[in-house]
Amino acid sequence: MARLDGGAFEIRALGLGVRTHRYKLIHYYQINEWELFDLQEDPGELKSVHEDKEYAGVVKELGEARGLKLFRE
């Protein structure tokens, strides 16, 4: 749990992830949700590109590298 500006709190589900210099892939396994961030294009991690077909190869490659078998096809 991390404190946000204004005293609010953000609650995150537990997850597993992998990060390279350019990408960060996270699987929140408790809620079965995914995020992929292109850290070169979005260093603030504001918009997940996990559902963007342009990044399908990145999702597959990073998922396989970490042994994450639940990535989208």
C-alpha positions in Angstrom: 0.0 0.0 0.0 1.5 3.4 -1.0 0.4 6.8 0.1 -0.8 9.1 -2.6 -0.9 12.9 -2.6 -3.8 14.2 -0.4 -3.5 11.4 2.1 -5.3 8.8 0.0 -4.1 5.3 -0.2 -3.7 3.0 -3.2 -4.2 -0.7 -2.8 -2.5 -3.1 -5.2 -3.0 -6.8 -5.7 0.0 -9.1 -5.4 1.8 -9.7 -8.6 4.8 -11.0 -10.4 6.7 -9.1 -13.0 9.8 -8.7 -15.1 11.6 -5.6 -16.1 14.2 -4.8 -18.8 15.7 -1.4 -19.5 12.8 -0.7 -21.8 9.8 -2.7 -20.6 8.0 -3.7 -17.4 5.5 -6.5 -17.5 3.4 -7.2 -14.4 0.8 -9.9 -13.7 -1.5 -9.2 -10.8 -2.3 -12.9 -10.2 -4.9 -12.3 -7.4 -7.1 -10.4 -9.9 -5.7 -11.9 -13.1 -4.8 -8.5 -14.7 -1.8 -7.5 -16.7 0.1 -4.3 -17.3 2.9 -3.7 -19.7 4.8 -0.4 -19.7 7.1 0.9 -22.4 9.5 2.8 -20.2 11.1 4.6 -23.1 7.8 6.0 -24.4 6.1 6.3 -21.0 8.7 6.7 -18.2 6.0 7.7 -15.7 4.1 4.4 -16.3 0.8 6.1 -16.9 -0.6 3.9 -19.7 -0.4 0.2 -20.0 0.2 -1.1 -23.5 -0.6 -4.7 -22.7 -3.6 -4.9 -24.9 -1.9 -3.1 -27.8 -1.3 -5.6 -30.6 2.0 -3.8 -31.5 3.4 -5.1 -28.2 2.2 -8.7 -28.4 5.7 -10.0 -29.1 7.1 -8.1 -26.1 4.4 -9.6 -23.9 5.2 -13.1 -25.1 9.0 -12.8 -24.9 9.0 -11.3 -21.4 6.3 -13.7 -20.1 8.4 -16.7 -21.4 11.6 -15.3 -19.9 10.1 -15.3 -16.4 8.2 -18.5 -16.8 4.8 -16.7 -16.7 2.5 -19.0 -18.6 -0.7 -17.0 -18.3 0.2 -14.2 -20.9 -2.4 -13.5 -23.6 -2.0 -15.2 -26.9 
